Amino acid sequence: MSLTDKEIALELTKLAVEHYNVKANLKALHSHLDVNHIQSFYNSFYQTVSKVDKNNQQ
């Protein structure tokens, strides 16, 4: 079963959020996230995955 670009981007976003949650739990005060950060992660991951997918199709 292969994942779509959106699903891959979502999984990478989940991992990034989990990483920041661990940092926040360790009291790294500069490690808070808001909705804009999460949207930015997703958009960046989606653009990257889409570019890789398009390059592989050529």
N, C-alpha and C positions, 0 to 999 in steps of 0.2 A: 504494500500500500504506500503510495507516495503522497506527500503533503503538498498543498498548494503554496504559492508564495505567501499568501496572507497567513496561512497556518504556521509556516516556518517563522515568519516575522512575529507572530503572536507568541510562539514558544520562546524565541529569543528575548522578547520583551519580558515574559514571565521570569526567565532566568536573571535578567538584569535587575528586575524589581526584587527578587529574592536576595540577590547579592547586596543590594542597598539595604534591605531589611536586616541582614546579618550585620552590616556595618553599623546601622542605627542601634541595634541591640547591644553592640559593643561600645556604645556611647560616642561614636564618631559624630559629633554634632553637625558637622558640615555635610552630612550624608542624608539629609531629608529629601523626599521626593514630593512633587505635587503633580497634578494632572498634566500640566504642560510638559514636564520632564518625561512622563510616561508616553505621551503622544509623540514627543520628539524621538524617543527610543524606537517606538513602533515604526514611525515614518522612515527613519534612517535604516532600520533593518529591512523594511519592505523594499525600499529603493535599491539597497544593496543586493538583496536576494533576486529581485526582478532583473537587475543588470546581469547578474551571473547567469540566470536562466536564459535571457535573450542572447547572451554571448555564446552559450552552449548550443543554441538552436541554429546559429549561423554556420 
